[in-house]
Amino acid sequence: MKTKMLLLATLIGLGGCANKYEHNLTIVSPVGAPAIAFYSYSEDPNFETNSDASNIIPMMVQGQKDVVILPTNAGISAITKKGVGYKIAATITFGNLFVAATGNDDDGVMDADDYIVVFNEGGFPDLMFHAIYGNALNTGIHYVGTNQFAAQCLTTGKDIVHDNVPVDYVLIADPAFTNVKSKKENVSEYANIQTLYKEKVGSEIFQASVFIKNGVDANAFLSSLEKDINDGIANPDVIASKMALKEKASEFYGVEPAVAAAVTKNGNRMGLGFKRAKDNKEGIDKFLSNFGIDATSEEIYY
């Protein structure tokens, strides 16, 4: 009898594990910091990542996913300008952009005569860079598509997209920046975009947000995600251990599990967090106003 009860308890326990992803929501996120917020979804077949956030917009337009994670401005623009059927539910990253120096610049001061690599032209990183520096550095800017390309430029000290021209400065997101810096002694942090933004604008960066498809019940999912993020910030080692359950985790998430944990331990440089959008409408509107987006309506909030 005891043996049967033990077996039953074991089966129930296994069933609980098997139902970890019982929400059955299809989810897509850009690699990097937003994806790492989903560290506990490493074995969820319904969770996927994409190396280029711009690839997620068409998925949103076509309503292919129940949940999409995008730069807040990109997701809001898709809703307000393209009429996609989604609502903003929560922000999960609050800034992880840095300007890194390759060590090639003789005077150590970034100016328009330097070679500056910025990724995602017209997207969130580019807009943030210009929110800080305006157009004064435009003649020195050369664009690459993704943060992965930016990391390669920083690693090599050359623009791998444009004939390997020597590079002076690179706009890059953590954890990719920390990963490169740990391997290249000549690489250093030139500017913290989050700090400069707050000093200049006086508001928080609502960087990447969760958008829920209309008609989808995601309340349990959101509560679970909030708990996961808070648990990961409190104990970064759990981030690494659960990410590592994914085959080729560094490719899937865009970063090695150990690096993700290390960056979180080091002052949460990925800017992970969880804030319900409907409770932070004023802050989101203030943030979006810097990018020419009008105040949002209550209707687009989950």
N, C-alpha and C positions, 0 to 999 in steps of 0.2 A: 504493500500500500504506500509506504513512504517513497519507494522507488517510482511508483506511478505519479505520485504528487510532485516529486522532484522533476520528473520528465515534463509534466504539465506546466510547471512553473518555468522551466527552461524554454518550452515552446512559446509560452506567453511572452517571455522576455525577448526571444528572437523575433516574435511578431511585432513587438514594440519597435525594435530596431528597423524591421522591414518597412514599417509604416512611417519612418522618419519623413519621407517625402509624399505623404498621403494627400497633400494639397493638389498634386498633379498639374501644377501650373507650368507652362513653358516659359522659360526665362532666358534672356540673352543679355550679356554685359560686355563692355569693352575690357580688354586685358588691363592689368595694372591694378591700381588702388580700388576701383569700383568692384572688380572681380574678386579681390581678396576679401572684401566684405562678405563674400559667399564662400568662405573657406570650408564651411561645413557641408557644402553642396558638391563636394568633389566627386561623390559617387552617384549623384542624381542624374539620371539619363535625360532629364528634361531641362537641365541647365547647360548652356553653352556660352562660349566666349568668342570674341572676334577681335582681331588685332587692329582693326580700324573702326573707330566709332561711326564714321560716315556710312559704313556698310549697314549699320543698324537702322538708319532712318528709313530706307525702303521697306524693311521688315515691319516697321511701325506703320508706315503709310498703307501697306497691304494687310495690316492686322494679323500678321503671322504669329505673333507671340502674345501671351497673356501679360507678361511683364517685360518691360525693356528698361535698361539703365542707360542713361545718356547724360552728357553735359546738360545742365539745367536749361541754359539758354536755347540749346538745340531742340530739346524736347518741347519746351514751351512754344517755340517758333513753329514746330510741326503742328501743334494743336491749334494755335491761333491763326496761322497763315495757310496751312494745308488742310485744316479741318479734320485731322486724324482723330479717331475715336478713343482717346486715352485721357486719363486724368493724372495729375501729379500727386503722389502719395507721400513721399518722404525724401529728404536729402541724406546721402550716406557718406559723402566726402566733402571736406570743407577746405580744400586747397593743398596741393602737393607739388607746386611748380617752383622751380629754382633756375636762376641763371648760373651756369657753371663756366669756369674759366679753364681753358685747355693748357695754359702756361705759355702759349705762343705770342701773346701780346706783350711787347717790350715795356710799355708804360703802365700796364695793369689797370687802365681805365677804359671802360667800354664807350666808344664813340662811333660816329658814322663812318669813320675811316677803317674800322675793324670789320672782320668777316664774322657775321653773327648768324647762327643757324637757329631758325624757329620752326616748330612743327605744326602741322594742321592749319594751313593758310585759311583765314576767314573763320576758323573754328574757335573754340573756347581758349586754347593756349595763346593763340595769336591775339585774340581780343584782350586777354588779360595783360599780355606784354605791352600792348598799345595803351591800355588803361593806365599803366605806370609811366611809360616813356613817351607817350604821344607818337608823333611822326618824326621826331628828331633823328631817329636812327634808321629810318627807312632805307636809305641808300646802302646801308651795310647789311641788310637782312637778306638771307637766302633761305628759301623754304624747302623742307622735306615733309614727306607725308605723315609719318607716324612717330610716336615716342621711341619706338624701336630703332628707327633710322637715326633719330637724334642721339640715342645712346651709342650707336656705332660711330657717329661723327665725333662724339666726345672721347670715345675709346681710342680711335685712331688719330684724332687731332686733325682729321681731314674731312671734307665734304664728300662722302662716298657717292652722293647722288649727282654731284656736279664736278666731274673730272678730278676728284681728290684734291681740290684746292685746300690749302691750309686754313684751319678754322681758329678763331680767337675765343669766341663765346658761344655757348649752346643753351637754349631754353630747353629744359628737360624736367620730367616729372619723377618723383620718387615713387617706388623704390628703385627704379632703374638708375637714378643718379647715385644713390648710396652704393649700389652694386659696382658701378664703374669706378667710383672714387676709391673703393676699397682695394682696387687692383692697379690703379694708376696714380703714382705719387705726385705727378705734376698737375693733376686735376684738383681744383678747389672750388668752394662755393663763393660766387661773386655777389649774389643777391637772393634774398628770400622774398618771393613774390607776395606771399601771404602777409608778411610784416609790412612791406611797402604799400600794399593795397589798403590795409587797415589804416595806416598812417595817412594816406592820401584821401581815401573815400570815407573812412569812419564806419564801415560796415563789414559784415562777415561775407566770406566767399561761399555761396551755395553752389558748389562745383558740380557734382554728379548726383542725379536724383533718380528715384524709382517712379516709373510711370505704369499705371494699371489700365488694361484694356477695359473699355466700357462694358458693364454687365458682369464683370468678373468679381467674385467675392474673394478678396485677398486679405481680410482682417487677420485671420489666423497666421497667414504667411508673414505679414508685416510684423506682428508681435514676435514671431519666432526669429525673424531677421534682426529686429532690435535687440533681442536677448543675445543672439550670436555675436553681434558687433560689440556690445558692451562686455561680454565675456572675453572676447578676443583682445580688447584693449586692456582689460584687467590682467589677463594671463596670455601674453603673446605666444608662449610656447604651444598653446592649443591650436593656434593658427597654423604653425608649421606642421604639427603632427597630423592634422586633418587634411591639409593641402596635399601632403605626401601620399595620401591614399590614392590620389589620382595618378594614373600612368602618364608619364611625361608631364608632370605637374608644372615644371618651369615653362614649358611651351604653352600649356593650357591657360595658366594664369598670367603668363608674361614675366614671371619672376621666380627665382628659387624659393622654396618654402622657408629655408633658414634666413634668407635675406628679408623676406616679408616680416618674419618675427623680429629680426634685429632692428628693422626700421621702426616698427611699432614700439619696441622697447626704448628706442632713442627719441623720446618726445613725441611719439605718434606722428612722425613726419609725413605719413600718407594722408593725414587729416581725416582718419576714419571717425565716424560718429553716426548718430541717428536722430533726426528731428522731423516730426510730422509736418508736412507742408502746410496743412490747413491752420496749424498753430503758429506758423511763421510767415504768413502772407506778407506782412509789412516788410520784413527783412528780405524776402525773395523779390518783392517789387523794387525795393531800393537797389538791390544787387542788379536786377535786370535793366533798370533804368540807365545804368552806365553803358549798356550795349544797344541803346535805342529801342528797347522793347517797352511798350506801354504797360501801365498797371494791369495786373491780371484780374479776371472776374472770378467770383466765388464758384462759378459753374465748372471750372477746370480742376478743382481740388477734389481729391478722393476723400 
